[in-house]
Amino acid sequence: MCYTHIIMRTYIVFDLEWNQSPDGKQNTNEDLPFEIIEIGAVKMNERLEFIDEYHRLVLPQIYTRLHYRISQVTHLNIQELRRVGVPFPEAAGELMEWCGTDPVFCTWGSMDLTELQRNMSFYELDLPFPFPLCYLDIQKLYALQMGSRESPSLDSAAQSLGLLEDRPFHRAQDDAYYTGKVMQAIDFVTWSPYFSVDYYRLPRNKEEEIRLTFPTYMKYVSRVYPSGEEALADKDVTDMICFRCRRMLKKKIRWFPVHSRQYLCLSVCPEHGPVRGKIRIRKQGENGVYIVKTLKCVDEETADRVEAQSREYQARVIQWRKMKKRSKKSS
Ligand SMILES: [Zn+2]
């Protein structure tokens, strides 16, 4: 998906409210921890003008009382949902039809598309989405523009952009609307090429593995492996490539863990300088993991930092070996 591809399309900015077990973990349905109770969306054209709105309350089937936090934040109540809510399969079908063909989905944060699909799968509905499912995470794009490493809240973004209107937050329709307003306010040409990939459906095999190029980095999403060790034994996972010239690179600093689920690596492209590799091991269900690897051309300062982190790691390993030796001797 490239920018010219995006710009000719319709944008569906949507937001969901969901409920969860009101009595915590013990009564959670593992197949549906978050049950969608409200769908709100706005449709925008390629000039980012609002052209339509969609709103539906959903009749809960799994959790028949609202978690107190949900009623507190959304001000929804179960009587209203029972009175005007429609069953989820009906609402989902209606939403998909309203979206039209091949829209660009936009959300605040990375959870809504995943939960939409999880709810659809729970009711055994077809998932009418392309693979990989690329979308625009407006929260991420806004943070990129602000040069922020934090994930800003929609309220605070709307406030600092001067977008506040006489409508509240935390109801699906309003949040979709404000997300659309933030989209209009950011430098869309610069930041929209940094789209996101939804991880609900993962590559089922090698052929389906995802490789995407962004203006400043490359991203690889692997298939599912039984364990992190098995994933890290796969050359496709650990290969270092310069994302500018596609050269296969030798490793200057081999992959080392920064913590249990994240690894770093450093190579140098003779033409484009230091390339930092970052691997994140992400859990998939009860007994599987998949890998998200990013390869980025970095400055000397960042490269030095990776080297320093690697030295710290080596020092810890030496310390740990000494301790082990000592405890062996004394036992
Ligand atoms: Zn290169």
py3Dmol code that shows the C-alpha trace and the ligand (Angstrom):
import py3Dmol

protein = """\
ATOM      1  CA  MET A   1       0.000   0.000   0.000  1.00  0.00           C
ATOM      2  CA  CYS A   2       1.593   3.276  -0.998  1.00  0.00           C
ATOM      3  CA  TYR A   3       0.407   6.810  -0.547  1.00  0.00           C
ATOM      4  CA  THR A   4      -1.032   7.274  -4.065  1.00  0.00           C
ATOM      5  CA  HIS A   5      -2.966   4.090  -3.456  1.00  0.00           C
ATOM      6  CA  ILE A   6      -4.398   5.455  -0.205  1.00  0.00           C
ATOM      7  CA  ILE A   7      -5.296   8.905  -1.427  1.00  0.00           C
ATOM      8  CA  MET A   8      -7.927   7.837  -3.961  1.00  0.00           C
ATOM      9  CA  ARG A   9      -9.912   5.876  -1.427  1.00  0.00           C
ATOM     10  CA  THR A  10     -12.662   6.344   1.126  1.00  0.00           C
ATOM     11  CA  TYR A  11     -11.629   6.583   4.758  1.00  0.00           C
ATOM     12  CA  ILE A  12     -13.688   4.851   7.410  1.00  0.00           C
ATOM     13  CA  VAL A  13     -12.836   6.276  10.801  1.00  0.00           C
ATOM     14  CA  PHE A  14     -14.447   4.073  13.404  1.00  0.00           C
ATOM     15  CA  ASP A  15     -14.533   3.590  17.139  1.00  0.00           C
ATOM     16  CA  LEU A  16     -15.942   0.813  19.302  1.00  0.00           C
ATOM     17  CA  GLU A  17     -17.046   0.649  22.894  1.00  0.00           C
ATOM     18  CA  TRP A  18     -16.839  -2.776  24.472  1.00  0.00           C
ATOM     19  CA  ASN A  19     -17.892  -4.399  27.703  1.00  0.00           C
ATOM     20  CA  GLN A  20     -16.038  -7.033  29.711  1.00  0.00           C
ATOM     21  CA  SER A  21     -16.897  -9.443  32.487  1.00  0.00           C
ATOM     22  CA  PRO A  22     -18.365  -7.327  35.307  1.00  0.00           C
ATOM     23  CA  ASP A  23     -16.956  -9.754  37.881  1.00  0.00           C
ATOM     24  CA  GLY A  24     -13.421  -9.959  36.567  1.00  0.00           C
ATOM     25  CA  LYS A  25     -11.378 -12.847  35.251  1.00  0.00           C
ATOM     26  CA  GLN A  26     -13.362 -15.756  36.703  1.00  0.00           C
ATOM     27  CA  ASN A  27     -16.419 -15.154  34.517  1.00  0.00           C
ATOM     28  CA  THR A  28     -14.548 -14.024  31.418  1.00  0.00           C
ATOM     29  CA  ASN A  29     -15.397 -15.863  28.227  1.00  0.00           C
ATOM     30  CA  GLU A  30     -11.891 -16.590  26.879  1.00  0.00           C
ATOM     31  CA  ASP A  31     -13.143 -16.488  23.275  1.00  0.00           C
ATOM     32  CA  LEU A  32     -14.638 -13.043  23.770  1.00  0.00           C
ATOM     33  CA  PRO A  33     -13.009 -11.073  26.576  1.00  0.00           C
ATOM     34  CA  PHE A  34     -14.316  -7.797  25.089  1.00  0.00           C
ATOM     35  CA  GLU A  35     -17.882  -7.721  23.824  1.00  0.00           C
ATOM     36  CA  ILE A  36     -18.678  -4.837  21.481  1.00  0.00           C
ATOM     37  CA  ILE A  37     -21.664  -2.794  22.653  1.00  0.00           C
ATOM     38  CA  GLU A  38     -21.421   0.285  20.443  1.00  0.00           C
ATOM     39  CA  ILE A  39     -20.128   1.072  16.961  1.00  0.00           C
ATOM     40  CA  GLY A  40     -19.583   4.618  15.730  1.00  0.00           C
ATOM     41  CA  ALA A  41     -18.033   5.659  12.427  1.00  0.00           C
ATOM     42  CA  VAL A  42     -17.587   8.549  10.052  1.00  0.00           C
ATOM     43  CA  LYS A  43     -16.873   8.282   6.356  1.00  0.00           C
ATOM     44  CA  MET A  44     -14.459  10.726   4.720  1.00  0.00           C
ATOM     45  CA  ASN A  45     -13.612  11.286   1.080  1.00  0.00           C
ATOM     46  CA  GLU A  46     -10.108  11.563  -0.396  1.00  0.00           C
ATOM     47  CA  ARG A  47     -10.042  15.269   0.534  1.00  0.00           C
ATOM     48  CA  LEU A  48     -10.776  14.217   4.145  1.00  0.00           C
ATOM     49  CA  GLU A  49     -14.218  15.801   4.165  1.00  0.00           C
ATOM     50  CA  PHE A  50     -16.917  14.168   6.281  1.00  0.00           C
ATOM     51  CA  ILE A  51     -19.498  12.589   3.988  1.00  0.00           C
ATOM     52  CA  ASP A  52     -21.481  10.192   6.191  1.00  0.00           C
ATOM     53  CA  GLU A  53     -21.915   8.840   9.720  1.00  0.00           C
ATOM     54  CA  TYR A  54     -22.845   5.468  11.172  1.00  0.00           C
ATOM     55  CA  HIS A  55     -23.971   4.589  14.661  1.00  0.00           C
ATOM     56  CA  ARG A  56     -25.367   1.449  16.280  1.00  0.00           C
ATOM     57  CA  LEU A  57     -25.844   0.168  19.811  1.00  0.00           C
ATOM     58  CA  VAL A  58     -25.336  -3.582  20.182  1.00  0.00           C
ATOM     59  CA  LEU A  59     -27.445  -5.946  22.259  1.00  0.00           C
ATOM     60  CA  PRO A  60     -25.068  -7.803  24.627  1.00  0.00           C
ATOM     61  CA  GLN A  61     -25.209 -11.627  24.517  1.00  0.00           C
ATOM     62  CA  ILE A  62     -22.280 -12.694  26.681  1.00  0.00           C
ATOM     63  CA  TYR A  63     -21.984 -10.169  29.501  1.00  0.00           C
ATOM     64  CA  THR A  64     -25.474  -9.108  30.525  1.00  0.00           C
ATOM     65  CA  ARG A  65     -24.372  -6.529  33.055  1.00  0.00           C
ATOM     66  CA  LEU A  66     -21.989  -3.644  32.359  1.00  0.00           C
ATOM     67  CA  HIS A  67     -18.577  -3.541  34.018  1.00  0.00           C
ATOM     68  CA  TYR A  68     -18.701  -0.520  36.358  1.00  0.00           C
ATOM     69  CA  ARG A  69     -15.766   1.161  34.570  1.00  0.00           C
ATOM     70  CA  ILE A  70     -17.564   0.901  31.226  1.00  0.00           C
ATOM     71  CA  SER A  71     -20.750   2.518  32.499  1.00  0.00           C
ATOM     72  CA  GLN A  72     -18.663   5.143  34.290  1.00  0.00           C
ATOM     73  CA  VAL A  73     -16.653   6.110  31.191  1.00  0.00           C
ATOM     74  CA  THR A  74     -19.305   5.752  28.478  1.00  0.00           C
ATOM     75  CA  HIS A  75     -22.474   6.549  30.485  1.00  0.00           C
ATOM     76  CA  LEU A  76     -24.129   3.698  28.610  1.00  0.00           C
ATOM     77  CA  ASN A  77     -26.608   1.584  30.538  1.00  0.00           C
ATOM     78  CA  ILE A  78     -27.782  -1.959  30.023  1.00  0.00           C
ATOM     79  CA  GLN A  79     -31.485  -1.022  29.765  1.00  0.00           C
ATOM     80  CA  GLU A  80     -30.751   1.248  26.810  1.00  0.00           C
ATOM     81  CA  LEU A  81     -28.700  -1.488  25.119  1.00  0.00           C
ATOM     82  CA  ARG A  82     -31.544  -3.986  25.653  1.00  0.00           C
ATOM     83  CA  ARG A  83     -34.104  -1.537  24.339  1.00  0.00           C
ATOM     84  CA  VAL A  84     -32.392  -0.308  21.159  1.00  0.00           C
ATOM     85  CA  GLY A  85     -29.377  -2.567  20.659  1.00  0.00           C
ATOM     86  CA  VAL A  86     -29.282  -4.948  17.702  1.00  0.00           C
ATOM     87  CA  PRO A  87     -27.530  -8.349  17.780  1.00  0.00           C
ATOM     88  CA  PHE A  88     -23.848  -8.062  16.845  1.00  0.00           C
ATOM     89  CA  PRO A  89     -24.009 -10.107  13.599  1.00  0.00           C
ATOM     90  CA  GLU A  90     -26.671  -7.743  12.289  1.00  0.00           C
ATOM     91  CA  ALA A  91     -24.729  -4.631  13.296  1.00  0.00           C
ATOM     92  CA  ALA A  92     -21.480  -5.973  11.813  1.00  0.00           C
ATOM     93  CA  GLY A  93     -23.162  -6.840   8.506  1.00  0.00           C
ATOM     94  CA  GLU A  94     -24.719  -3.403   8.336  1.00  0.00           C
ATOM     95  CA  LEU A  95     -21.400  -1.708   9.128  1.00  0.00           C
ATOM     96  CA  MET A  96     -19.520  -3.675   6.450  1.00  0.00           C
ATOM     97  CA  GLU A  97     -22.108  -2.781   3.848  1.00  0.00           C
ATOM     98  CA  TRP A  98     -21.990   0.877   4.855  1.00  0.00           C
ATOM     99  CA  CYS A  99     -18.163   0.863   4.539  1.00  0.00           C
ATOM    100  CA  GLY A 100     -18.334   0.039   0.812  1.00  0.00           C
ATOM    101  CA  THR A 101     -15.570  -1.687  -1.122  1.00  0.00           C
ATOM    102  CA  ASP A 102     -11.908  -1.383  -0.247  1.00  0.00           C
ATOM    103  CA  PRO A 103     -11.987   1.429   2.321  1.00  0.00           C
ATOM    104  CA  VAL A 104      -8.990   2.625   4.344  1.00  0.00           C
ATOM    105  CA  PHE A 105      -9.776   1.959   7.991  1.00  0.00           C
ATOM    106  CA  CYS A 106      -8.629   4.560  10.505  1.00  0.00           C
ATOM    107  CA  THR A 107      -8.738   4.198  14.278  1.00  0.00           C
ATOM    108  CA  TRP A 108      -7.359   5.825  17.416  1.00  0.00           C
ATOM    109  CA  GLY A 109      -4.860   3.243  18.669  1.00  0.00           C
ATOM    110  CA  SER A 110      -4.350  -0.322  17.537  1.00  0.00           C
ATOM    111  CA  MET A 111      -7.135  -2.270  19.248  1.00  0.00           C
ATOM    112  CA  ASP A 112     -10.394  -1.564  17.431  1.00  0.00           C
ATOM    113  CA  LEU A 113      -9.815  -3.537  14.216  1.00  0.00           C
ATOM    114  CA  THR A 114      -8.553  -6.498  16.230  1.00  0.00           C
ATOM    115  CA  GLU A 115     -11.572  -6.511  18.544  1.00  0.00           C
ATOM    116  CA  LEU A 116     -13.961  -6.045  15.613  1.00  0.00           C
ATOM    117  CA  GLN A 117     -12.503  -9.158  13.975  1.00  0.00           C
ATOM    118  CA  ARG A 118     -12.464 -11.120  17.224  1.00  0.00           C
ATOM    119  CA  ASN A 119     -16.168 -10.370  17.730  1.00  0.00           C
ATOM    120  CA  MET A 120     -16.917 -11.286  14.100  1.00  0.00           C
ATOM    121  CA  SER A 121     -15.006 -14.567  14.442  1.00  0.00           C
ATOM    122  CA  PHE A 122     -16.840 -15.355  17.673  1.00  0.00           C
ATOM    123  CA  TYR A 123     -20.122 -15.286  15.706  1.00  0.00           C
ATOM    124  CA  GLU A 124     -18.452 -17.186  12.842  1.00  0.00           C
ATOM    125  CA  LEU A 125     -18.924 -14.299  10.422  1.00  0.00           C
ATOM    126  CA  ASP A 126     -16.703 -14.045   7.332  1.00  0.00           C
ATOM    127  CA  LEU A 127     -13.912 -11.520   7.712  1.00  0.00           C
ATOM    128  CA  PRO A 128     -14.224  -9.425   4.551  1.00  0.00           C
ATOM    129  CA  PHE A 129     -10.810  -7.804   4.942  1.00  0.00           C
ATOM    130  CA  PRO A 130      -7.737  -7.969   2.728  1.00  0.00           C
ATOM    131  CA  PHE A 131      -4.572  -9.660   3.970  1.00  0.00           C
ATOM    132  CA  PRO A 132      -2.459  -8.098   5.294  1.00  0.00           C
ATOM    133  CA  LEU A 133      -4.977  -5.666   6.754  1.00  0.00           C
ATOM    134  CA  CYS A 134      -3.305  -2.244   6.638  1.00  0.00           C
ATOM    135  CA  TYR A 135      -4.892   0.708   8.375  1.00  0.00           C
ATOM    136  CA  LEU A 136      -4.078   4.152   9.696  1.00  0.00           C
ATOM    137  CA  ASP A 137      -3.566   4.468  13.432  1.00  0.00           C
ATOM    138  CA  ILE A 138      -4.263   8.176  13.871  1.00  0.00           C
ATOM    139  CA  GLN A 139      -2.913   8.120  17.428  1.00  0.00           C
ATOM    140  CA  LYS A 140       0.444   6.908  16.066  1.00  0.00           C
ATOM    141  CA  LEU A 141       0.462   9.455  13.213  1.00  0.00           C
ATOM    142  CA  TYR A 142      -0.322  12.275  15.626  1.00  0.00           C
ATOM    143  CA  ALA A 143       2.447  11.117  18.000  1.00  0.00           C
ATOM    144  CA  LEU A 144       4.891  10.976  15.034  1.00  0.00           C
ATOM    145  CA  GLN A 145       4.014  14.522  14.063  1.00  0.00           C
ATOM    146  CA  MET A 146       4.462  15.682  17.663  1.00  0.00           C
ATOM    147  CA  GLY A 147       7.778  13.789  17.918  1.00  0.00           C
ATOM    148  CA  SER A 148       6.340  12.073  20.987  1.00  0.00           C
ATOM    149  CA  ARG A 149       7.158   8.572  22.242  1.00  0.00           C
ATOM    150  CA  GLU A 150       4.013   8.476  24.364  1.00  0.00           C
ATOM    151  CA  SER A 151       0.545   7.466  23.175  1.00  0.00           C
ATOM    152  CA  PRO A 152      -1.515  10.639  23.589  1.00  0.00           C
ATOM    153  CA  SER A 153      -5.204  10.387  24.512  1.00  0.00           C
ATOM    154  CA  LEU A 154      -7.794  11.526  21.996  1.00  0.00           C
ATOM    155  CA  ASP A 155      -9.063  14.168  24.438  1.00  0.00           C
ATOM    156  CA  SER A 156      -5.618  15.712  24.867  1.00  0.00           C
ATOM    157  CA  ALA A 157      -4.859  15.627  21.116  1.00  0.00           C
ATOM    158  CA  ALA A 158      -8.168  17.304  20.282  1.00  0.00           C
ATOM    159  CA  GLN A 159      -7.569  19.857  22.988  1.00  0.00           C
ATOM    160  CA  SER A 160      -4.045  20.811  21.927  1.00  0.00           C
ATOM    161  CA  LEU A 161      -5.144  21.051  18.282  1.00  0.00           C
ATOM    162  CA  GLY A 162      -7.969  23.379  19.317  1.00  0.00           C
ATOM    163  CA  LEU A 163     -10.664  21.010  18.050  1.00  0.00           C
ATOM    164  CA  LEU A 164     -12.951  20.853  21.063  1.00  0.00           C
ATOM    165  CA  GLU A 165     -16.621  21.183  20.301  1.00  0.00           C
ATOM    166  CA  ASP A 166     -19.768  20.903  22.299  1.00  0.00           C
ATOM    167  CA  ARG A 167     -19.731  17.116  22.220  1.00  0.00           C
ATOM    168  CA  PRO A 168     -18.381  14.719  24.828  1.00  0.00           C
ATOM    169  CA  PHE A 169     -15.691  12.004  24.528  1.00  0.00           C
ATOM    170  CA  HIS A 170     -15.829   8.228  25.105  1.00  0.00           C
ATOM    171  CA  ARG A 171     -18.913   7.465  23.055  1.00  0.00           C
ATOM    172  CA  ALA A 172     -18.166   5.685  19.795  1.00  0.00           C
ATOM    173  CA  GLN A 173     -19.752   8.249  17.498  1.00  0.00           C
ATOM    174  CA  ASP A 174     -18.045  11.241  19.127  1.00  0.00           C
ATOM    175  CA  ASP A 175     -14.643   9.560  19.326  1.00  0.00           C
ATOM    176  CA  ALA A 176     -14.813   8.600  15.638  1.00  0.00           C
ATOM    177  CA  TYR A 177     -15.719  12.193  14.818  1.00  0.00           C
ATOM    178  CA  TYR A 178     -12.841  13.647  16.875  1.00  0.00           C
ATOM    179  CA  THR A 179     -10.425  11.110  15.358  1.00  0.00           C
ATOM    180  CA  GLY A 180     -11.530  12.367  11.925  1.00  0.00           C
ATOM    181  CA  LYS A 181     -10.956  15.960  13.065  1.00  0.00           C
ATOM    182  CA  VAL A 182      -7.402  15.082  14.210  1.00  0.00           C
ATOM    183  CA  MET A 183      -6.821  13.458  10.796  1.00  0.00           C
ATOM    184  CA  GLN A 184      -7.829  16.691   9.110  1.00  0.00           C
ATOM    185  CA  ALA A 185      -5.524  18.689  11.374  1.00  0.00           C
ATOM    186  CA  ILE A 186      -2.295  16.682  10.979  1.00  0.00           C
ATOM    187  CA  ASP A 187       0.081  16.921   8.028  1.00  0.00           C
ATOM    188  CA  PHE A 188      -1.510  13.959   6.281  1.00  0.00           C
ATOM    189  CA  VAL A 189       0.801  13.899   3.237  1.00  0.00           C
ATOM    190  CA  THR A 190       3.858  13.548   5.471  1.00  0.00           C
ATOM    191  CA  TRP A 191       2.506  11.055   7.998  1.00  0.00           C
ATOM    192  CA  SER A 192      -0.054   8.841   6.249  1.00  0.00           C
ATOM    193  CA  PRO A 193       2.677   6.718   4.583  1.00  0.00           C
ATOM    194  CA  TYR A 194       3.342   5.367   8.106  1.00  0.00           C
ATOM    195  CA  PHE A 195       0.371   3.021   8.040  1.00  0.00           C
ATOM    196  CA  SER A 196      -0.063   0.119  10.484  1.00  0.00           C
ATOM    197  CA  VAL A 197      -0.696  -3.590  10.049  1.00  0.00           C
ATOM    198  CA  ASP A 198      -3.351  -5.371  12.038  1.00  0.00           C
ATOM    199  CA  TYR A 199      -2.048  -8.513  13.806  1.00  0.00           C
ATOM    200  CA  TYR A 200      -5.344 -10.330  14.358  1.00  0.00           C
ATOM    201  CA  ARG A 201      -4.776 -12.541  11.304  1.00  0.00           C
ATOM    202  CA  LEU A 202      -1.154 -13.580  11.107  1.00  0.00           C
ATOM    203  CA  PRO A 203       0.768 -15.154   8.205  1.00  0.00           C
ATOM    204  CA  ARG A 204      -0.132 -18.864   8.119  1.00  0.00           C
ATOM    205  CA  ASN A 205       3.051 -19.878   6.320  1.00  0.00           C
ATOM    206  CA  LYS A 206       6.303 -18.531   4.849  1.00  0.00           C
ATOM    207  CA  GLU A 207       4.612 -17.319   1.661  1.00  0.00           C
ATOM    208  CA  GLU A 208       2.207 -15.145   3.641  1.00  0.00           C
ATOM    209  CA  GLU A 209       4.892 -13.447   5.723  1.00  0.00           C
ATOM    210  CA  ILE A 210       4.614  -9.667   5.571  1.00  0.00           C
ATOM    211  CA  ARG A 211       7.399  -7.344   4.395  1.00  0.00           C
ATOM    212  CA  LEU A 212       6.622  -3.637   4.218  1.00  0.00           C
ATOM    213  CA  THR A 213       8.769  -0.649   3.382  1.00  0.00           C
ATOM    214  CA  PHE A 214       8.144   2.721   5.016  1.00  0.00           C
ATOM    215  CA  PRO A 215       9.914   6.020   4.312  1.00  0.00           C
ATOM    216  CA  THR A 216      12.450   5.449   7.111  1.00  0.00           C
ATOM    217  CA  TYR A 217      12.335   1.745   7.973  1.00  0.00           C
ATOM    218  CA  MET A 218      11.307  -1.742   6.925  1.00  0.00           C
ATOM    219  CA  LYS A 219       8.980  -4.094   8.777  1.00  0.00           C
ATOM    220  CA  TYR A 220       8.734  -7.877   8.702  1.00  0.00           C
ATOM    221  CA  VAL A 221       5.945  -9.901  10.348  1.00  0.00           C
ATOM    222  CA  SER A 222       6.622 -13.624  10.636  1.00  0.00           C
ATOM    223  CA  ARG A 223       4.345 -16.622  10.771  1.00  0.00           C
ATOM    224  CA  VAL A 224       3.625 -18.258  14.144  1.00  0.00           C
ATOM    225  CA  TYR A 225       6.325 -20.363  15.816  1.00  0.00           C
ATOM    226  CA  PRO A 226       5.902 -22.663  18.841  1.00  0.00           C
ATOM    227  CA  SER A 227       8.529 -20.706  20.811  1.00  0.00           C
ATOM    228  CA  GLY A 228      10.823 -17.684  20.743  1.00  0.00           C
ATOM    229  CA  GLU A 229      13.873 -19.969  20.477  1.00  0.00           C
ATOM    230  CA  GLU A 230      12.495 -21.610  17.348  1.00  0.00           C
ATOM    231  CA  ALA A 231      11.689 -18.235  15.821  1.00  0.00           C
ATOM    232  CA  LEU A 232      15.197 -16.929  16.515  1.00  0.00           C
ATOM    233  CA  ALA A 233      16.697 -20.020  14.871  1.00  0.00           C
ATOM    234  CA  ASP A 234      15.085 -19.028  11.551  1.00  0.00           C
ATOM    235  CA  LYS A 235      17.391 -17.088   9.223  1.00  0.00           C
ATOM    236  CA  ASP A 236      14.483 -15.058   7.801  1.00  0.00           C
ATOM    237  CA  VAL A 237      13.882 -13.750  11.292  1.00  0.00           C
ATOM    238  CA  THR A 238      17.499 -12.840  12.026  1.00  0.00           C
ATOM    239  CA  ASP A 239      18.699 -11.666   8.575  1.00  0.00           C
ATOM    240  CA  MET A 240      19.869  -8.063   8.408  1.00  0.00           C
ATOM    241  CA  ILE A 241      19.127  -6.121   5.229  1.00  0.00           C
ATOM    242  CA  CYS A 242      19.650  -2.462   4.337  1.00  0.00           C
ATOM    243  CA  PHE A 243      16.167  -1.200   3.631  1.00  0.00           C
ATOM    244  CA  ARG A 244      17.505   1.404   1.178  1.00  0.00           C
ATOM    245  CA  CYS A 245      19.544  -0.822  -1.174  1.00  0.00           C
ATOM    246  CA  ARG A 246      18.290  -4.306  -0.123  1.00  0.00           C
ATOM    247  CA  ARG A 247      21.860  -5.494   0.480  1.00  0.00           C
ATOM    248  CA  MET A 248      22.217  -8.452   2.813  1.00  0.00           C
ATOM    249  CA  LEU A 249      24.415  -7.194   5.657  1.00  0.00           C
ATOM    250  CA  LYS A 250      26.949  -8.804   7.959  1.00  0.00           C
ATOM    251  CA  LYS A 251      26.272  -8.298  11.635  1.00  0.00           C
ATOM    252  CA  LYS A 252      28.608  -5.950  13.473  1.00  0.00           C
ATOM    253  CA  ILE A 253      26.840  -6.739  16.747  1.00  0.00           C
ATOM    254  CA  ARG A 254      24.865  -9.960  16.877  1.00  0.00           C
ATOM    255  CA  TRP A 255      21.308 -10.102  18.160  1.00  0.00           C
ATOM    256  CA  PHE A 256      21.207  -9.682  21.934  1.00  0.00           C
ATOM    257  CA  PRO A 257      18.245  -9.366  24.314  1.00  0.00           C
ATOM    258  CA  VAL A 258      17.388  -6.000  25.863  1.00  0.00           C
ATOM    259  CA  HIS A 259      14.667  -7.759  27.786  1.00  0.00           C
ATOM    260  CA  SER A 260      12.922 -11.107  27.473  1.00  0.00           C
ATOM    261  CA  ARG A 261      10.796 -10.192  24.447  1.00  0.00           C
ATOM    262  CA  GLN A 262      12.983  -7.680  22.612  1.00  0.00           C
ATOM    263  CA  TYR A 263      16.313  -8.085  20.769  1.00  0.00           C
ATOM    264  CA  LEU A 264      18.649  -5.645  19.042  1.00  0.00           C
ATOM    265  CA  CYS A 265      21.310  -6.043  16.353  1.00  0.00           C
ATOM    266  CA  LEU A 266      23.609  -3.714  14.436  1.00  0.00           C
ATOM    267  CA  SER A 267      24.994  -3.855  10.893  1.00  0.00           C
ATOM    268  CA  VAL A 268      26.674  -1.315   8.673  1.00  0.00           C
ATOM    269  CA  CYS A 269      25.740  -0.859   5.029  1.00  0.00           C
ATOM    270  CA  PRO A 270      28.852   0.258   3.093  1.00  0.00           C
ATOM    271  CA  GLU A 271      26.675   2.745   1.230  1.00  0.00           C
ATOM    272  CA  HIS A 272      24.058   3.847   3.795  1.00  0.00           C
ATOM    273  CA  GLY A 273      25.756   3.545   7.170  1.00  0.00           C
ATOM    274  CA  PRO A 274      24.509   1.896  10.388  1.00  0.00           C
ATOM    275  CA  VAL A 275      21.343  -0.240  10.262  1.00  0.00           C
ATOM    276  CA  ARG A 276      19.661  -1.181  13.531  1.00  0.00           C
ATOM    277  CA  GLY A 277      17.561  -4.319  13.745  1.00  0.00           C
ATOM    278  CA  LYS A 278      14.892  -4.689  16.395  1.00  0.00           C
ATOM    279  CA  ILE A 279      12.978  -7.904  17.035  1.00  0.00           C
ATOM    280  CA  ARG A 280       9.879  -8.046  19.171  1.00  0.00           C
ATOM    281  CA  ILE A 281       8.581 -11.466  20.180  1.00  0.00           C
ATOM    282  CA  ARG A 282       4.819 -11.273  20.499  1.00  0.00           C
ATOM    283  CA  LYS A 283       2.516 -13.849  21.999  1.00  0.00           C
ATOM    284  CA  GLN A 284      -0.125 -15.488  19.852  1.00  0.00           C
ATOM    285  CA  GLY A 285      -2.717 -17.338  21.892  1.00  0.00           C
ATOM    286  CA  GLU A 286      -1.637 -19.792  24.562  1.00  0.00           C
ATOM    287  CA  ASN A 287       1.278 -21.499  22.856  1.00  0.00           C
ATOM    288  CA  GLY A 288       2.683 -19.556  19.970  1.00  0.00           C
ATOM    289  CA  VAL A 289       4.764 -16.504  19.165  1.00  0.00           C
ATOM    290  CA  TYR A 290       5.319 -14.358  16.104  1.00  0.00           C
ATOM    291  CA  ILE A 291       8.034 -11.891  15.299  1.00  0.00           C
ATOM    292  CA  VAL A 292       7.842  -8.254  14.335  1.00  0.00           C
ATOM    293  CA  LYS A 293      11.238  -7.121  13.047  1.00  0.00           C
ATOM    294  CA  THR A 294      12.066  -3.557  12.065  1.00  0.00           C
ATOM    295  CA  LEU A 295      15.210  -2.537  10.179  1.00  0.00           C
ATOM    296  CA  LYS A 296      16.113   1.109  10.279  1.00  0.00           C
ATOM    297  CA  CYS A 297      18.997   3.252   9.020  1.00  0.00           C
ATOM    298  CA  VAL A 298      20.188   5.108  12.118  1.00  0.00           C
ATOM    299  CA  ASP A 299      22.700   7.856  12.973  1.00  0.00           C
ATOM    300  CA  GLU A 300      26.097   7.194  14.623  1.00  0.00           C
ATOM    301  CA  GLU A 301      24.760   8.241  18.024  1.00  0.00           C
ATOM    302  CA  THR A 302      22.002   5.592  17.942  1.00  0.00           C
ATOM    303  CA  ALA A 303      24.514   3.015  16.674  1.00  0.00           C
ATOM    304  CA  ASP A 304      26.826   3.857  19.615  1.00  0.00           C
ATOM    305  CA  ARG A 305      23.913   3.396  21.996  1.00  0.00           C
ATOM    306  CA  VAL A 306      23.236  -0.102  20.609  1.00  0.00           C
ATOM    307  CA  GLU A 307      26.944  -0.944  21.087  1.00  0.00           C
ATOM    308  CA  ALA A 308      26.804   0.309  24.684  1.00  0.00           C
ATOM    309  CA  GLN A 309      23.684  -1.756  25.385  1.00  0.00           C
ATOM    310  CA  SER A 310      25.395  -4.816  23.921  1.00  0.00           C
ATOM    311  CA  ARG A 311      28.442  -4.293  26.185  1.00  0.00           C
ATOM    312  CA  GLU A 312      26.136  -4.006  29.214  1.00  0.00           C
ATOM    313  CA  TYR A 313      24.489  -7.260  28.209  1.00  0.00           C
ATOM    314  CA  GLN A 314      27.881  -9.024  27.799  1.00  0.00           C
ATOM    315  CA  ALA A 315      28.924  -7.776  31.249  1.00  0.00           C
ATOM    316  CA  ARG A 316      25.743  -9.186  32.772  1.00  0.00           C
ATOM    317  CA  VAL A 317      26.363 -12.545  31.093  1.00  0.00           C
ATOM    318  CA  ILE A 318      29.934 -12.714  32.483  1.00  0.00           C
ATOM    319  CA  GLN A 319      28.688 -11.792  35.958  1.00  0.00           C
ATOM    320  CA  TRP A 320      25.999 -14.457  35.771  1.00  0.00           C
ATOM    321  CA  ARG A 321      28.500 -17.149  34.671  1.00  0.00           C
ATOM    322  CA  LYS A 322      30.833 -16.276  37.568  1.00  0.00           C
ATOM    323  CA  MET A 323      27.969 -16.534  40.032  1.00  0.00           C
ATOM    324  CA  LYS A 324      26.959 -19.889  38.637  1.00  0.00           C
ATOM    325  CA  LYS A 325      30.549 -21.196  38.906  1.00  0.00           C
ATOM    326  CA  ARG A 326      30.786 -20.017  42.511  1.00  0.00           C
ATOM    327  CA  SER A 327      27.541 -21.617  43.544  1.00  0.00           C
ATOM    328  CA  LYS A 328      28.651 -24.888  41.894  1.00  0.00           C
ATOM    329  CA  LYS A 329      31.937 -24.850  43.858  1.00  0.00           C
ATOM    330  CA  SER A 330      30.232 -24.174  47.176  1.00  0.00           C
ATOM    331  CA  SER A 331      27.639 -26.911  46.734  1.00  0.00           C
TER     332      SER A 331
END
"""
ligand_1 = """\
1
ZN
Zn 22.329 0.234 1.811
"""
view = py3Dmol.view(width=600, height=400)
view.addModel(protein, "pdb")
view.setStyle({"model": 0}, {"cartoon": {"style": "trace"}})
view.addModel(ligand_1, "xyz")
view.setStyle({"model": 1}, {"stick": {}})
view.zoomTo()
view.show()
